[in-house]
Amino acid sequence: MTGASSGIGAATARALAGEGFELVLGARRVDRLEDVAGEVGGEAVELDVTDPESVGRFAELVAGVSAEQSQPPAAGTVNRSAAPGPS
């Protein structure tokens, strides 16, 4: 899940964790993200959705977590990040 360090993203992470989902959380503000991840039992990963390499690493991590747990790939993704559009 992207944008999970605050606001709607953090609230969505809490709701999904409450329903039993295992979460990989990504955001730029790692300090806040680690707080949310600790609260919901998720994994915090620094992520900048404006950087293709950062997004690629995040996607590989999510795929790897699913494989390690012998589960199908991620059941879904939640994008709560705000990235500026082209100017």
Secondary structure as UniProt FT lines:
FT   TURN            4..5
FT   HELIX           7..18
FT   TURN            19..20
FT   STRAND          24..27
FT   HELIX           30..40
FT   STRAND          43..46
FT   TURN            49..50
FT   HELIX           52..68
FT   TURN            69..70
//
